[in-house]
């Protein structure tokens, strides 16, 4: 497996996994294990076995050089006597070599015959003798052992821990990072501090040193190597981590997609951790961007991230790490069929119901659990075990990580019948077992099948039916372990899972993780598993605090909550719809691409042309500029053929400009108040203008005069939109009004009939309004920073989000109606999911953005400075800044194929732009 392979920095037989949990390896000495064998006539034959004598905080470990010899572990708490022995003088009257004599009640033998197997414990008094190669150090070593022995024999666990911690801190204080290990003499150190390197189940103390070129870690004990070096320019990602319920961890990745990091460090203070974090961040190419769950969500929704990649990112953001088995990345079971000869991914019954936690998948078991839950005193919980814990992780990985399992379970494997024997059996037990609610791990969706095969020929025991535990039994639809992983990964990326994965995310990372929503979703675990469920530092009794922390770490931890509102569904426009039942109501059905008709080849070609245009938007060049107004331009509309361009301004005029003749042709004034926007009807014969004088004016292009006036508001009309004989007017009187207008009357130059169909009330003045392409949804933006999404047919509010701290300048739907983009006076740009109302992307720009056009992924913005900014929403970065106006850009129009742009500004200019091929 990826992270276990990463730990193999050495080929020594010794491993930190031979230590007890929460134990430290301090130092080692080359030594000889002296053994005596009884021969005839009471003659003893002495034998010396050379090896490494390792001093640990709770044990002594002797690692012999001869591979046939077992590793010996002596728990210090079982030692009855540790003493320095000076051997008798020899015939030349010189003293013999000194030795360390240890009398112990228990000796543990590991890797006998160099085979990974359960440890052999000898529980009888035994004396072992060791001679150090450098005898002068023997007395000092004995004194160290006696001090650690006293700590191990203390009655209270808290006292033991405190004494060992004091010993560790003393060792750390007496040592420092060896700067001779720098790669170059020209390196400048930034900071150095004491840390621990975190690996699955174990920690290794040492010193970290960060320079202007590298991050170095030097273990206190020189294991597994003298120094570990990471080049800062190779770092791609860094994450702050919550480790042992405290914000002390830092994990560094030198790759974009691996879930195995290059180093995981635990600091002794949050201040040190943060200083190293922010220093390394300055070396990242994209250090200005701190990816959020919402930014990854937007990429996933739009298909730029696979389900697998998205889940890895969410696990990373939720403090899940492959180096911390109590917070190992968690992945869902997605398949429910492990008996069929063929896996049918077009059948919804093939898949697990992702809207329910594992514990709620079996109704009979759930009923029993709920009955117990209702009668339980506080704190009550539905499930007595978690869906992710160190034991569950190693249950799946025992075939590739046997030493980790032996470390976790005191040198033993689990009973053969409780091992990971069969995928089908494991799934069945997760459905029926009284205490089994575990989910899966990333390896089930990877490419390395070794965790399913007993490649190491481990003796994992014999089951009750007489069979040996070997390879994992696969479902009938998998020909081998590689085929299983391939099909399992395909299932994760399938249409059904893509449509429902957001429901599982709600349970594990989202709003159904806690509170009343968790109760309603039958998703309540023990309070200790949740972040903030208990403050261990507030427990004064040291023993209780350590016991509580140990219990939490071994039981498993719920991921950090990333979302507090419903997670949006993934956009799957090309998929045929397969669902158990529709969870989308009629108002939201418009959002589902499955409800749309098949695209015609012409529409496909048009869509491809738009995509190519946006991909080439950086090549936008000005063609001409014209100053035809006396004040700022407020609106731009273009006739169907593109021959005439109409614009409105704060100077109260409507202007008509001939694109072909490149000259101003007409000017019309309706009142002495500013005109705020304009639009042109489909026949290009009528231009509609909104005014600050509370009215809407209709201008006849053929007749060159005002044709009609709609007096419909009590304050300025700020914006309008038109769809199928309906006019939508937004006003500072806090309303959006819907009018039915007969467009035929405009073409015949008759007086129009305006019927008020509806009035949408707001809490503040409405500054902008727009419709989705289908005309079924409307979005409004107010002066108080609120964005409101309305269902047009029922005129009811679908979502209301207070996401800006000032006036909203513009809002608009994405072409697929899934998202709304808004810009405001607070310089923020927000992307809102229409279905859930969640703000899935938020960008604080360097300047106020006044207007925009967008395609869902890219945004062309007009800024307060007068420049055009091209934003990539998937990375929240400006990819191009294009100089344009000498004042703020106040209006923007884009052609249907996105190849032509017209902008207007406070500088009274209109600029025509064209994409360069």
C-alpha positions in Angstrom: 0.0 0.0 0.0 1.1 3.5 -0.7 1.7 4.8 2.8 3.2 1.6 4.1 5.7 1.6 1.2 6.5 5.2 2.1 7.5 4.1 5.6 10.1 1.6 4.3 13.0 4.0 4.5 15.2 1.2 5.8 15.6 -2.6 5.4 16.4 -3.2 9.0 14.4 -5.9 10.8 13.9 -3.5 13.6 10.9 -1.2 13.3 9.3 1.3 15.6 6.3 -1.0 15.4 8.1 -3.3 17.9 7.5 -0.7 20.5 4.4 -0.3 22.6 1.8 2.3 21.6 2.9 5.8 22.9 6.5 4.5 23.4 9.7 6.3 22.3 12.9 4.9 21.0 15.8 6.9 22.6 19.2 5.5 21.7 21.1 2.4 20.6 24.5 0.8 21.3 26.4 -1.9 19.6 26.4 -4.8 22.0 26.7 -8.6 22.5 24.0 -10.8 24.0 26.0 -13.3 26.1 24.4 -16.7 26.4 25.6 -19.8 28.3 24.7 -23.3 27.3 25.0 -26.1 30.0 27.2 -29.0 28.8 28.2 -32.3 30.6 29.9 -32.2 34.0 28.4 -28.7 34.8 30.5 -27.0 32.1 29.0 -23.9 30.5 29.7 -22.9 26.9 29.5 -19.1 26.4 28.3 -17.6 23.1 28.2 -13.9 22.1 25.6 -12.7 19.6 26.4 -9.2 18.1 23.6 -6.8 17.6 22.0 -3.5 18.5 21.0 -2.8 22.1 18.1 -0.3 21.9 16.9 1.8 24.8 13.2 2.7 24.6 11.0 4.5 27.0 9.2 1.4 28.2 11.4 -1.5 27.0 14.8 -2.8 26.0 15.1 -4.3 22.5 18.0 -6.3 21.3 18.2 -6.6 17.5 20.8 -9.3 16.5 22.8 -9.1 13.3 22.2 -12.8 12.6 18.8 -13.0 10.8 18.2 -16.5 12.2 18.2 -15.1 15.8 15.0 -13.6 17.2 14.7 -10.0 18.2 14.4 -9.8 22.0 12.1 -7.4 23.8 12.2 -6.9 27.6 9.4 -4.8 29.1 10.9 -2.5 31.7 7.9 -3.0 34.0 8.6 -6.7 34.1 12.3 -6.3 35.2 13.0 -7.3 38.8 16.7 -6.2 38.6 18.9 -4.2 36.3 22.5 -4.0 37.4 26.0 -3.2 36.3 28.3 -6.2 36.5 32.1 -6.1 36.5 33.5 -9.5 35.5 36.2 -11.2 37.7 39.9 -10.5 36.9 41.6 -12.9 34.5 44.9 -14.7 34.9 46.8 -11.6 33.9 45.1 -9.7 36.9 43.2 -7.5 34.5 39.4 -6.9 34.9 37.2 -8.5 32.2 34.6 -6.5 30.2 31.7 -5.0 32.2 28.2 -6.1 31.4 24.5 -5.3 32.0 22.6 -8.0 33.8 18.8 -8.0 33.6 16.4 -10.2 35.6 13.0 -10.1 34.0 9.6 -11.9 34.6 8.8 -11.8 30.9 10.9 -11.9 27.7 9.3 -11.4 24.2 10.7 -13.1 21.1 9.9 -11.4 17.8 10.6 -12.5 14.2 12.0 -15.9 15.1 13.7 -17.4 12.0 13.2 -14.0 10.5 9.5 -14.7 10.0 6.8 -12.1 10.7 4.5 -13.9 13.1 2.8 -13.5 16.4 5.3 -12.8 19.2 6.3 -15.6 21.6 6.2 -14.6 25.3 8.2 -16.4 27.9 6.6 -15.6 31.3 9.2 -16.9 33.7 12.1 -15.3 35.5 15.1 -15.2 33.3 18.5 -13.4 33.5 19.9 -11.9 30.3 23.4 -10.5 30.0 24.6 -7.8 27.5 28.1 -6.4 26.9 28.4 -3.1 25.2 31.1 -2.9 22.5 32.3 0.3 24.2 32.4 -0.8 27.8 33.1 2.7 29.1 29.4 3.6 28.5 28.0 0.6 30.5 27.5 2.4 33.8 25.7 5.4 32.1 23.4 3.0 30.2 22.5 1.2 33.4 21.7 4.4 35.1 19.4 5.4 32.2 17.7 2.0 32.3 17.1 2.3 36.1 15.6 5.8 35.6 13.2 4.5 32.9 12.5 1.4 35.0 11.4 3.6 37.9 9.0 5.4 35.5 7.5 2.2 34.2 6.9 0.9 37.7 5.0 4.0 38.9 1.4 3.1 39.8 -0.3 6.0 38.1 -0.3 6.1 34.3 -0.1 9.9 34.5 3.0 9.8 36.6 4.6 7.3 34.2 3.8 9.5 31.2 5.1 12.7 32.9 8.4 11.1 33.9 9.0 9.7 30.4 8.1 13.1 28.9 10.6 14.8 31.2 13.3 12.4 30.1 12.4 13.0 26.4 12.4 16.8 26.8 15.8 16.6 28.6 17.3 14.7 25.7 15.8 17.1 23.2 17.1 20.1 25.1 20.7 18.6 25.2 20.7 18.1 21.4 20.1 20.3 18.4 20.0 19.9 14.6 23.4 19.2 13.1 23.9 21.9 10.5 26.6 19.8 8.9 23.7 18.0 7.3 22.8 21.0 5.2 22.9 20.2 1.5 24.8 23.4 0.8 26.9 25.7 3.0 25.1 28.6 1.4 21.7 27.7 3.0 20.2 30.1 5.5 18.3 28.6 8.4 14.9 30.1 9.1 13.9 28.2 12.3 14.6 25.1 14.3 12.5 23.4 16.9 11.8 20.0 18.5 9.1 17.9 16.8 8.0 14.3 16.4 7.7 12.6 13.0 4.3 10.9 12.9 3.8 7.5 11.3 1.0 4.9 11.6 0.8 4.0 15.3 4.2 5.5 16.2 6.0 8.8 16.6 9.7 9.5 16.4 11.1 12.5 18.2 13.8 14.8 16.7 14.5 18.3 15.4 13.1 20.1 12.4 15.1 22.7 10.6 13.7 24.9 7.8 16.1 26.8 5.6 15.6 28.9 2.4 16.0 25.7 0.4 15.0 22.6 2.4 13.0 21.2 5.2 15.1 18.8 7.3 14.1 16.4 10.0 16.8 14.8 12.2 15.6 12.0 14.4 16.9 12.0 18.0 17.8 8.3 17.6 19.2 8.4 14.0 16.4 6.0 12.9 15.5 5.2 10.1 18.2 7.5 8.8 20.4 10.3 10.1 18.4 13.1 8.3 15.3 13.3 6.1 15.4 16.1 3.5 12.6 17.7 1.5 13.3 20.4 -1.1 10.9 23.3 -0.6 10.5 23.8 -4.3 9.1 20.3 -4.6 6.4 20.8 -2.1 2.9 20.9 -3.7 0.5 20.8 -0.7 0.7 21.4 3.0 -2.0 20.8 5.6 -2.4 21.8 9.2 -3.6 18.8 11.2 -5.5 18.1 14.4 -3.5 15.3 16.1 -4.5 13.7 19.3 -7.4 16.3 19.5 -4.8 19.2 19.4 -3.9 21.5 16.5 -0.2 20.5 16.4 0.2 18.5 13.2 1.6 19.5 9.8 1.6 17.3 6.8 3.7 17.9 3.7 3.0 16.5 0.2 5.4 16.7 -2.8 2.7 15.3 -5.2 -0.7 16.6 -6.3 -2.8 13.5 -6.0 -1.2 10.9 -3.8 -2.9 10.4 -0.4 0.5 9.4 1.0 2.4 12.4 2.3 6.2 12.8 2.3 6.4 13.8 6.0 4.0 14.3 8.9 5.3 16.3 11.9 3.8 16.9 15.3 5.0 20.1 17.0 4.9 20.8 20.7 3.3 24.2 20.2 0.7 25.6 17.7 2.8 28.7 17.3 5.8 26.8 16.0 3.6 24.7 13.7 2.0 27.8 12.2 5.3 29.5 11.6 6.6 26.6 9.7 3.3 26.3 7.8 3.2 29.9 6.6 6.9 29.9 5.8 6.7 26.8 3.6 3.5 28.2 2.0 5.5 31.1 0.5 7.4 28.5 -1.6 4.3 27.1 -3.2 3.5 28.3 -6.7 -0.1 28.8 -5.7 0.5 29.8 -2.1 -1.9 32.7 -2.4 -4.7 30.2 -2.9 -5.8 28.1 0.1 -8.1 25.4 -1.4 -11.4 25.1 0.5 -14.0 22.4 0.5 -16.2 24.7 -1.6 -13.5 25.3 -4.3 -13.0 21.5 -4.6 -16.8 21.1 -4.7 -17.1 23.4 -7.7 -14.4 21.5 -9.5 -16.1 18.1 -8.7 -19.6 19.3 -9.6 -18.4 20.4 -13.1 -16.5 17.1 -13.7 -12.9 18.5 -13.3 -12.4 16.1 -10.3 -13.4 12.4 -10.2 -15.4 11.1 -7.3 -12.2 9.4 -6.0 -10.1 12.6 -6.2 -12.9 14.7 -4.6 -13.2 12.3 -1.6 -9.4 12.3 -1.1 -9.5 16.1 -1.0 -12.4 16.2 1.5 -10.6 13.6 3.7 -7.5 15.8 3.6 -9.4 18.9 4.5 -11.1 17.0 7.3 -7.8 16.1 9.0 -7.8 12.5 7.7 -4.3 11.2 7.0 -2.8 7.8 6.2 -0.2 8.5 8.9 -2.9 8.7 11.6 -4.8 5.4 11.8 -7.4 7.0 14.2 -8.1 9.5 11.4 -7.5 7.4 8.3 -9.2 8.5 5.0 -12.7 7.1 4.9 -14.5 6.0 1.7 -18.0 4.6 1.3 -19.2 1.1 0.4 -20.9 1.8 -3.0 -21.8 -1.7 -4.2 -24.5 -3.9 -2.5 -24.3 -6.9 -4.8 -21.5 -9.4 -4.0 -23.3 -12.6 -5.2 -24.2 -12.0 -8.9 -21.9 -13.5 -11.6 -22.0 -10.1 -13.5 -22.0 -6.6 -12.1 -24.9 -4.6 -13.6 -24.1 -0.9 -13.2 -27.3 0.1 -15.0 -29.4 -1.4 -12.2 -29.9 0.8 -9.1 -30.3 -2.3 -6.9 -26.6 -3.0 -7.5 -25.7 0.0 -5.4 -25.8 0.7 -1.7 -28.2 3.4 -0.6 -25.8 6.3 0.0 -28.4 8.4 1.8 -28.1 6.2 4.9 -25.2 5.4 7.2 -24.1 1.7 7.2 -26.0 1.2 10.5 -29.3 2.3 9.0 -29.1 0.1 5.9 -30.8 -2.9 7.6 -34.2 -1.8 9.0 -34.5 -4.7 11.5 -31.2 -3.9 13.0 -31.9 -0.2 13.0 -35.2 -0.7 14.9 -33.3 -2.6 17.6 -30.7 0.2 17.8 -33.3 2.9 18.0 -35.2 1.1 20.7 -31.9 1.0 22.8 -31.2 4.7 21.9 -34.6 5.9 23.1 -34.1 4.3 26.5 -30.5 5.4 26.9 -29.5 8.1 29.4 -27.5 11.1 28.2 -25.2 11.1 26.5 -27.2 8.9 24.1 -25.9 7.5 20.8 -27.2 5.0 18.2 -24.0 3.2 17.4 -21.5 1.8 20.0 -18.7 1.5 17.5 -17.5 3.8 14.7 -17.2 3.5 10.9 -13.5 4.2 11.0 -10.9 3.2 13.6 -7.3 1.9 13.7 -8.6 -1.6 14.2 -10.9 -1.4 11.1 -8.1 0.0 8.9 -5.7 -2.8 9.8 -8.5 -5.3 9.5 -8.4 -4.5 5.8 -4.6 -4.1 5.5 -3.3 -6.9 7.6 -1.9 -8.8 4.6 0.4 -5.8 3.7 0.8 -4.4 7.2 1.1 -7.4 9.5 3.6 -5.7 11.9 1.1 -2.8 12.4 -1.6 -5.3 13.4 0.8 -7.1 15.8 1.7 -3.7 17.2 -1.9 -2.7 17.8 -2.9 -6.1 19.2 0.1 -6.7 21.6 1.9 -9.1 19.3 -1.2 -11.2 18.2 -3.4 -11.4 15.1 -7.1 -11.5 15.5 -9.0 -14.8 15.5 -8.9 -16.4 12.1 -12.7 -16.2 11.7 -12.7 -12.5 12.5 -10.1 -11.7 9.9 -10.8 -10.0 6.5 -11.6 -13.3 4.7 -14.2 -12.4 2.2 -15.5 -9.1 0.7 -19.1 -10.5 0.5 -18.9 -11.8 4.1 -17.6 -8.5 5.3 -20.4 -6.6 3.6 -23.0 -9.0 5.1 -21.6 -8.5 8.6 -21.7 -4.7 8.1 -25.4 -5.1 7.3 -26.3 -7.6 10.1 -23.6 -7.4 12.8 -24.8 -5.9 16.1 -21.6 -3.7 16.4 -20.2 -3.6 12.8 -20.8 -0.3 11.0 -17.4 0.2 9.2 -17.0 1.9 5.9 -14.1 1.3 3.4 -10.7 2.9 2.9 -9.1 4.4 -0.3 -7.2 1.2 -1.2 -10.5 -0.4 -2.3 -10.6 2.2 -5.2 -6.8 2.2 -6.0 -4.7 0.1 -8.4 -2.6 -2.0 -6.0 -4.4 -5.3 -5.1 -1.7 -6.5 -2.7 -3.9 -5.9 0.3 -6.3 -8.5 -1.0 -3.6 -11.2 -1.5 -1.4 -13.0 1.0 1.8 -12.4 -1.0 3.9 -12.6 2.2 2.7 -16.1 2.9 1.7 -15.0 6.4 0.3 -17.6 8.8 -2.9 -15.8 9.7 -4.5 -18.8 11.3 -7.0 -21.5 10.5 -10.7 -20.9 10.5 -13.3 -23.1 12.2 -14.1 -24.8 8.9 -10.5 -26.0 8.7 -9.4 -23.6 5.9 -6.3 -21.4 6.2 -6.6 -17.7 6.0 -5.1 -16.8 2.6 -6.2 -14.4 -0.1 -9.4 -12.5 0.3 -12.4 -14.2 -1.3 -13.7 -12.0 -4.1 -17.3 -11.6 -5.4 -18.3 -13.9 -8.4 -18.2 -10.9 -10.8 -14.5 -10.4 -10.2 -12.0 -12.6 -12.1 -9.1 -11.6 -9.8 -8.1 -8.9 -7.4 -7.0 -6.5 -10.1 -10.3 -7.0 -11.9 -12.1 -6.4 -8.6 -10.4 -3.1 -8.1 -11.0 -2.0 -11.6 -14.7 -2.7 -11.4 -15.0 -1.3 -7.9 -13.4 2.0 -9.1 -15.7 2.0 -12.1 -18.7 1.7 -9.7 -17.4 4.7 -7.6 -17.3 6.8 -10.8 -20.6 5.4 -12.1 -23.7 7.5 -12.9 -25.6 6.2 -9.9 -22.9 7.0 -7.4 -22.2 10.4 -9.1 -25.8 11.3 -8.6 -26.0 10.2 -5.0 -22.5 10.7 -3.5 -23.5 14.1 -2.1 -25.9 12.3 0.2 -23.1 10.3 1.7 -20.9 13.4 2.0 -23.8 15.0 4.0 -23.6 12.2 6.5 -19.8 12.0 6.9 -18.5 15.5 6.2 -21.7 17.6 6.1 -24.8 18.9 7.8 -26.1 15.5 8.7 -23.0 14.8 10.8 -24.3 16.5 13.9 -27.4 17.9 15.7 -31.0 17.3 14.8 -30.2 16.4 11.2 -27.9 13.6 12.4 -30.7 12.3 14.6 -33.2 12.4 11.7 -30.7 10.6 9.5 -30.0 7.9 12.2 -26.3 9.0 12.2 -25.5 9.5 15.9 -22.2 8.1 17.2 -20.7 8.3 20.7 -20.1 12.0 21.7 -16.3 11.3 22.2 -15.9 10.7 18.5 -16.8 14.2 17.5 -14.4 17.1 17.2 -14.9 19.3 20.3 -16.9 16.5 22.0 -14.6 16.8 25.0 -11.8 19.1 26.1 -9.2 16.7 27.4 -7.1 19.5 28.8 -10.0 20.4 31.1 -9.7 17.0 32.9 -7.5 17.6 35.9 -6.8 14.0 36.8 -3.9 13.0 34.6 -4.7 9.3 34.6 -8.3 10.0 33.5 -7.1 12.4 30.8 -4.7 9.9 29.3 -7.2 7.1 29.5 -9.9 9.3 27.8 -7.5 10.3 25.1 -6.4 6.7 24.5 -10.1 5.6 24.3 -10.9 8.3 21.8 -7.9 7.5 19.5 -8.6 3.7 19.6 -12.4 4.1 19.1 -12.0 6.3 16.0 -12.9 9.9 15.3 -15.6 11.5 13.2 -14.1 13.7 10.4 -14.0 17.5 10.9 -17.3 18.9 9.7 -16.7 20.7 6.3 -20.3 21.6 5.3 -23.2 22.9 7.4 -25.8 23.0 4.6 -26.9 20.3 2.1 -24.2 19.4 -0.4 -25.1 20.0 -4.0 -25.5 17.2 -6.4 -23.0 16.5 -9.1 -23.8 17.7 -12.6 -24.2 14.7 -14.9 -25.7 16.1 -18.0 -24.8 13.2 -20.4 -26.0 10.4 -18.1 -29.2 8.5 -18.5 -31.2 8.9 -15.4 -31.2 5.9 -13.0 -32.4 6.5 -9.5 -34.4 4.7 -6.8 -36.7 7.6 -6.5 -36.7 11.3 -7.3 -35.6 13.5 -4.5 -36.0 16.7 -6.6 -39.2 18.6 -6.3 -40.9 20.2 -9.3 -39.3 23.6 -8.8 -35.9 22.0 -8.8 -36.5 19.6 -11.6 -35.5 22.3 -14.0 -32.0 22.0 -12.6 -31.6 18.4 -13.6 -30.0 17.9 -17.0 -31.7 14.6 -17.3 -35.0 16.4 -17.7 -33.7 18.3 -20.7 -34.3 17.1 -24.3 -31.4 15.7 -26.3 -29.1 18.4 -27.7 -29.3 18.8 -31.4 -26.1 18.6 -33.4 -26.4 22.4 -34.0 -26.6 23.0 -30.3 -23.7 20.7 -29.7 -21.7 22.7 -32.2 -22.7 26.0 -30.7 -21.8 24.8 -27.2 -18.4 23.6 -28.5 -17.8 27.0 -30.1 -18.6 28.7 -26.8 -16.2 26.4 -25.0 -13.4 27.2 -27.4 -14.2 30.9 -27.2 -13.9 30.9 -23.4 -10.7 28.8 -23.6 -9.3 31.5 -25.9 -10.7 34.5 -23.9 -7.2 35.7 -23.0 -6.7 36.8 -26.6 -9.5 39.4 -26.4 -8.4 42.5 -28.2 -10.1 46.0 -28.6 -11.3 46.8 -32.1 -12.6 50.3 -31.6 -13.8 52.7 -28.9 -16.4 55.5 -29.0 -17.4 58.2 -26.6 -21.0 58.9 -27.3 -22.4 59.7 -23.8 -21.8 62.5 -21.3 -21.9 60.3 -18.2 -21.3 56.7 -17.3 -22.8 54.0 -19.5 -25.4 51.9 -17.7 -26.7 49.4 -20.2 -25.9 47.8 -23.6 -28.2 46.0 -26.0 -27.5 44.7 -29.6 -29.9 44.1 -32.4 -30.4 40.5 -33.7 -28.1 40.9 -36.7 -25.6 42.9 -34.7 -25.9 46.0 -37.0 -27.2 48.4 -34.3 -25.9 48.9 -30.7 -28.1 50.6 -28.1 -26.8 52.1 -24.9 -28.2 53.9 -21.9 -26.4 56.3 -19.6 -26.7 58.3 -16.4 -27.0 61.3 -18.8 -30.7 60.2 -19.2 -30.2 59.3 -22.9 -30.7 56.2 -25.1 -28.2 56.2 -27.9 -28.2 54.1 -31.1 -24.8 53.4 -32.7 -24.3 51.8 -36.2 -21.7 49.1 -35.9 -21.3 48.9 -39.7 -21.0 52.7 -40.2 -19.1 53.0 -36.9 -21.0 56.2 -36.1 -23.6 57.5 -33.6 -27.0 57.7 -35.3 -29.8 58.5 -32.8 -30.3 59.9 -29.3 -33.5 59.8 -27.3 -34.2 61.3 -23.9 -37.3 60.2 -21.9 -36.9 62.3 -18.8 -34.2 64.2 -16.9 -33.4 61.2 -14.7 -30.7 58.6 -15.4 -31.5 55.5 -17.4 -30.3 52.4 -15.6 -30.5 49.6 -18.2 -31.8 48.6 -21.6 -32.8 45.5 -23.5 -34.0 44.8 -27.1 -36.9 42.5 -28.0 -36.4 39.5 -30.2 -37.7 41.3 -33.4 -35.1 44.1 -32.9 -37.9 46.7 -33.3 -38.4 47.7 -29.7 -35.9 48.8 -27.1 -37.0 48.8 -23.4 -35.3 51.2 -21.0 -35.5 51.4 -17.2 -35.2 54.8 -15.4 -34.5 56.3 -12.1 -37.8 58.2 -12.5 -39.6 54.9 -11.5 -40.7 54.2 -15.1 -40.0 51.8 -17.9 -39.9 53.3 -21.5 -40.5 51.4 -24.7 -38.8 52.9 -27.8 -39.8 52.0 -31.3 -36.8 51.6 -33.6 -38.7 51.8 -36.9 -40.6 55.0 -35.8 -37.7 56.5 -33.9 -39.8 57.6 -30.9 -41.2 56.6 -27.5 -44.0 54.1 -28.0 -45.2 53.4 -24.4 -44.5 54.0 -20.8 -45.0 51.6 -17.9 -45.4 53.4 -14.5 -45.0 50.5 -12.2 -42.8 51.3 -9.2 -42.5 53.7 -6.3 -38.7 54.2 -6.6 -36.0 53.9 -9.3 -36.2 50.9 -11.7 -32.7 49.4 -11.5 -32.7 46.4 -13.9 -35.0 44.4 -16.2 -35.1 41.2 -18.1 -37.5 39.8 -20.7 -38.7 36.3 -21.5 -41.6 35.2 -23.7 -43.9 38.3 -23.5 -43.1 38.8 -19.8 -41.2 41.7 -18.4 -39.4 41.5 -15.0 -38.5 44.8 -13.4 -36.4 45.3 -10.3 -36.6 48.4 -8.2 -35.2 50.2 -5.2 -38.7 50.0 -3.8 -37.8 46.5 -2.6 -39.8 44.6 -5.3 -39.4 42.7 -8.5 -42.6 42.9 -10.5 -43.6 40.5 -13.3 -45.6 42.0 -16.1 -47.4 40.4 -19.0 -46.9 42.4 -22.2 -48.2 41.6 -25.7 -45.1 42.1 -27.9 -47.3 42.0 -31.1 -48.6 45.4 -30.1 -45.1 46.8 -30.1 -44.5 45.7 -33.7 -47.9 47.2 -34.8 -47.2 50.4 -32.8 -50.4 50.0 -30.7 -50.7 51.0 -27.1 -49.7 48.0 -25.0 -51.6 46.3 -22.2 -49.5 45.7 -19.1 -50.9 43.1 -16.7 -49.2 42.7 -13.3 -48.8 39.0 -12.8 -46.8 39.0 -9.6 -44.9 41.0 -7.1 -41.8 39.5 -5.4 -41.2 41.3 -2.0 -37.7 41.9 -0.7 -36.2 43.3 2.5 -34.2 46.0 0.8 -33.9 47.8 -2.6 -33.3 45.4 -5.5 -30.3 46.4 -7.6 -30.2 43.6 -10.1 -32.3 40.8 -11.5 -31.8 38.0 -14.1 -33.4 34.8 -15.4 -32.0 31.4 -16.1 -31.9 30.4 -19.8 -35.1 28.4 -19.5 -37.0 31.3 -17.9 -38.1 29.1 -15.0 -35.9 30.6 -12.3 -35.2 34.2 -11.3 -32.4 35.6 -9.2 -32.3 39.0 -7.5 -29.6 40.9 -5.7 -30.3 43.6 -3.1 -28.6 46.6 -1.5 -28.4 44.7 1.8 -26.1 42.0 0.2 -28.9 39.3 -0.1 -29.2 37.0 -3.1 -32.7 35.5 -3.6 -33.5 32.7 -6.0 -37.2 32.4 -7.0 -39.3 29.8 -8.7 -41.0 31.7 -11.5 -44.1 29.6 -11.8 -45.0 29.5 -8.1 -43.4 32.9 -7.3 -42.0 31.3 -4.1 -38.5 31.7 -2.7 -36.2 28.7 -3.2 -33.1 30.2 -1.6 -32.2 33.4 0.2 -28.5 33.9 1.0 -27.0 36.9 2.8 -23.6 36.5 1.2 -22.4 40.1 0.6 -21.7 42.8 3.1 -22.8 45.6 0.7 -24.8 46.4 -2.4 -24.9 43.6 -5.0 -24.0 44.9 -8.5 -24.9 41.9 -10.7 -26.2 38.4 -10.4 -26.5 35.8 -13.2 -27.1 32.1 -13.7 -24.6 29.7 -15.2 -25.6 28.4 -18.6 -26.7 25.1 -17.0 -28.7 26.8 -14.3 -26.9 25.0 -11.6 -25.1 28.0 -10.1 -25.5 31.7 -9.6 -22.6 34.2 -9.6 -22.9 37.5 -7.8 -20.5 40.5 -7.4 -20.8 43.3 -4.9 -19.5 46.5 -3.4 -17.6 44.3 -0.9 -15.2 43.3 -3.7 -16.3 39.7 -3.3 -17.4 37.3 -6.0 -19.7 34.4 -4.8 -20.8 31.2 -6.6 -24.0 29.8 -5.1 -25.4 26.3 -5.7 -29.0 26.8 -6.8 -30.3 23.5 -5.4 -28.9 23.9 -1.9 -28.2 27.6 -1.5 -24.6 26.8 -0.4 -21.9 29.4 -1.3 -19.5 27.0 -3.0 -16.9 29.5 -3.9 -16.0 32.9 -2.5 -13.2 35.2 -3.8 -12.1 38.5 -2.4 -10.8 40.5 -5.3 -8.2 43.2 -5.2 -10.9 45.6 -6.4 -14.6 46.0 -6.7 -16.1 44.1 -9.6 -19.0 45.9 -11.2 -20.3 43.7 -14.0 -19.5 40.3 -15.7 -20.2 37.6 -18.2 -19.5 34.0 -17.4 -19.8 30.4 -18.6 -19.9 28.6 -15.2 -16.1 28.1 -15.1 -14.6 31.3 -16.4 -15.7 34.9 -15.6 -14.9 38.0 -17.6 -15.3 40.9 -15.0 -15.2 44.6 -15.3 -13.4 46.2 -12.4 -13.5 49.5 -10.5 -10.0 50.3 -12.0 -11.4 50.0 -15.6 -9.5 46.8 -16.4 -11.1 43.6 -17.6 -10.2 40.6 -15.4 -10.4 37.0 -16.6 -11.1 34.7 -13.6 -10.7 30.9 -13.5 -13.3 30.0 -10.8 -11.9 26.4 -10.4 -8.6 27.9 -9.0 -10.0 31.3 -7.9 -7.2 33.1 -9.8 -7.0 35.9 -12.3 -5.4 34.5 -15.4 -5.4 37.7 -17.4 -5.8 41.5 -16.7 -6.7 43.4 -19.8 -6.4 47.3 -19.7 -9.7 48.8 -20.9 -11.4 51.9 -19.5 -10.0 54.9 -17.6 -12.9 54.6 -15.1 -14.9 51.7 -13.6 -16.4 49.3 -16.1 -20.2 49.6 -15.6 -21.8 47.6 -18.4 -20.9 44.5 -20.5 -22.5 42.6 -23.4 -21.3 39.4 -24.9 -22.4 37.7 -28.2 -24.1 34.3 -28.2 -21.0 32.6 -29.5 -18.9 34.5 -27.0 -16.5 35.9 -29.6 -17.6 39.6 -29.4 -17.7 41.8 -26.3 -18.9 45.4 -25.8 -18.1 47.3 -22.6 -19.2 50.6 -21.2 -17.6 52.6 -18.4 -17.6 55.6 -16.2 -15.2 57.2 -18.7 -18.3 57.5 -21.0 -16.6 55.2 -23.5 -18.0 52.2 -25.3 -15.2 49.7 -26.4 -15.8 46.9 -29.0 -13.7 43.8 -28.4 -13.0 40.7 -30.6 -11.4 37.4 -29.9 -8.2 37.0 -32.0 -8.1 33.6 -33.8 
